[in-house]
């Protein structure tokens, strides 16, 4: 059964490890991530962007698919379905559809409006037993058309949002969505340290976890990051394995064109990537 991300992230922050949010894009993605979490006894968060939500025929379809898999695959580790970078309307739809966690990205609103909308969602999520993630300061790169350039959040604004009663806080610390450019300046640990000092026990979230060097990931976890979002790396691994299968002409041998065969190497590649991340984040055997 689905759970909110609140307890798993509080445990992660206290235990100095992080839970991965792996974004899902279809049935294969979801199955691969759930099986890997179960095999490694790790809690997991399934991230759904609004674009992926549309692609997968809406939030109710996704909740039905995930609930079905939890039962059919005998998944016993804690699993949350989380809306990634949700608009206010998207959050409302996911609350109605049965998500167990949402992110309200009010970072593009003036801080007063971000506070007012966040406060309203805090009350609804508390009533429904859901977890809520808020964002302060734009995360760099591109995600579903939202572009930023790796800005750093104002620690005082972070405290103002954290104090509203959200369960986790995504703050820009120079991180970027997608592939990192060669001239990327790296994470700002000064900013992260200042945010952690003001927000205390609040689990912090690192977006754009694909491509950040391992030593930086470990240092971020030491400084209070308890949730790390990964999407691009799984997509690249899936694409590379699928390309290799087709370039080797395996789709032309026997029934190699059957989608179950065609997509199998990609699924294994996602599983390997997710396991690698769980090892790096320290979430294995923490379910």
N, C-alpha and C positions, 0 to 999 in steps of 0.2 A: 504494500500500500504506500501511496505517496506521502511524504512528510515535508514539512517546511524546512528551509535551510538553516533556521535559527540555531537549533541545538547542535547540529553537525559543525557549524562554523564557530560557535562558542567553544566547543571541545577542541577544534583545530587551533584556535588562537591560544588557548590555555596550554595546549600540547606542543606549540611551535611547529606545526605542519600546516599544509594548506589543502583544501578540497578543490579538485578541478571542476570547472564548469566546461563541459564539452558540448558545443553547439550541434544540434541535430538538423539534418536536411532531408531525410527520408527514412524509410523502414530499415534499410541496411545499416545506416548510421546509428540509429537508435538501438538496434539489436546488438551491434558490435560493442557499443559503449556499455550497455547493461551487462552483457556477458563478461566483459573485461573487469568491470567493477565487482561482479560476483566472484569471478575466479581469483581476484586479488584481495577479496574481503575489504573493499574500500568504499566509503560513502561516495556519492557522485551527484552532480547537478547537471541536468539536461537543459541546455540553453536553447531558447527559441527566439530568433529575431522576428520582427514583424514581417519582414520579407519572406522568411522561411515559413512563417505561419500561413501566409497567403498561398505559398507554393504547395504546402501540405494540406490544402483544402480547409483551412480554418482551425481554430484552437480546440474546438470540440473533437474534431477528428484526431488531433494529436493526443489529447487526454485519453480518448478511447483506445488508441493504439498502444500508448504506454501502459495504461492499466491492464490491457489484455496481455502484454508481454510480461509484466511483473508476475502475473498469475501463471501463464503458460511456461515461462522459463524458470519458475520457482526462484525469483529474485528476493533475497532476504536482507540485503544490505540497504541502508537508508538511501532513498532516491527522491530528489526534488525535481519538479518541472518548473523552470524559471523563465519568465519573459525577459529577454535581453533588450536593453535600450527602448523600453516601452514609452509610447506617448500616453497621455492621460486617457484617451479613448481606448487605446490598446490595453492598458492596465484594467480598465473596467470590463472589457470583453473577456480577458483571461480570468478575472475574478469569477465571472459568471460561468465560464467554461470548466472550472475546476482545477486550474493551476494551483500549485502549492506554494509558489513564490513568484514575486514580480519585481522588476526593476522599473522605477519611474525615472526617466531621464529628463529632468527639468533644468538641465544645465544651460539651455539656451534661453530660459526665461530670466527676467530680472530676479535677483535673489528673493525679493518679497513675494513674488508670485510662485517661485519654486517652493518657498516655505509654506505658503497657503495650501497649494495643491498636495504637497507632501504630507502636511498635517492631516488633511482629509483622508488620504490613503492609509496613513498610520492607523487611524481609527477603524477603517473597514477591515484592514488586514488583521488587526488585533482581534476583532470580533469573529473572524473566520479562521483564525489559527494559521494564517499565512505569514511568510516572511517578506520583508520589503527592503529592497536595495535602493539607495538614492545616489545621485551623482553630483559632484561639485567640480567645476572646471572641465572644459571639454577634453575628451580623450583624442589624441591625434589620429591621423590616417582617415581611411574611408570605411564606413559601415552603413550599408543600405543608403548610400548617397549622403550621409552625414560626414562632413569633412572637418578635421581639426589638425593642428600641427604639433602635437606633443606638448601642450601647455601644462603649467603647474598650477594646482588649485591654491586658493588662499586658505591657510589653516584655520583662520577665524571663521570663515564661511563654512568650513567643514564642521567645526564645532557647533555652529548654529543649526545646521541640518541634523547632525548626530543627536543633538539634544531634543529633537522632536520625537524621538522614540523609534527611529528606523532600526533595522536589525543588522545592516551592513552598509558600508559606505565606499563608493568608488570615487577615488580622487585622482585627478590628473597629476602624474609625477614624471612627465616627459615620455610616457608610453604611447604607443601608436598601434592602431588596428592594421591588420594586413602584414605585408612584407616590410621589414625595416629598411630604410634607405642607407646607403653606405656612409653618409655623413651624419648619421644619427648620433646625438650627443650622449645617449645613455640615460639611465634613470636618475632622478634627483633624489638621493637618499636624505639630503638636508630637508627637503619638503616633506618626505615621508616621515622622518623623525619628528618634525614639528607638528604634523597632523596627529601622529600617534600620541604625542605628549598631551595634546589637548582633548583627544577623544577617548583615551583610556582603554577600556576593555572592548570597545567597538571593533568587530572584525572588519578589516580593510580589504578592498577588492582590487586586484590588478587586472585591468583589461589589456587586451593585446598581448597575451602571453606567448604567442607563437613567435619564436625567433629572438627572445631575450636571452642573453648568455646565462648559463647555468649558475655561475657564481653570483650574478645579480639577482636571480630568482631566489637563491638561498638567503641572500642578505635581506631581500624584501620580506621573506617569511620571518626572519629573525626580528624585523622591525614591525611586525604586527599584521602582515598580509596573510589572510586566512582563506581566500578564495582567488583562484587564478583562472582566467578565461582563455580557452584554446579553441580555435576554429580553423584558421588558415592551415596550420600544420597537418591536420587530419585531411583537409581537402587536397593538399599537395601530395600526400602519401597515397591517397585513394586514386588520384589522377595518374600518378607515376606507375602504380601497379596495374591499372587498367590499360594504360598505353603499352606497357611491356607485354601484356597478354595478347593484345591485338597485333602489335608489331611482330610478335613471334608466330602469328598466323594461327593461334590456338582456337580462335573463333571459327575457323574454317575446317577444323578437324572434328569429325563425328558430330556430336550435338553441342559443340563448343560455343555455338551462338545462343544457346539457352541462357537467359539473363541470370539464372541462378549460378551458372558456371562462369559466365562473363564477369559478373560482379564479385565473385568469391575472392579473387586475389586482392581486390580493393578493400573488402571487408577485413581480411587478415591484416592488411597494411594499417587500417584504422586501429585495429585491436593492438597492434605492436606499438603504434604511436601513443595511444592512450596509456598503455602499461608503462611505457618509458616516462611519461609525464607523471603518473601516479608515484613512480619510484622517486623521481626528482622532488615532487611536492611533499613526500613523506606520508602519504595517506594510506599506503598498503597496510592491511591488518588493523585499520583503525575503525572499522565498521562497528 
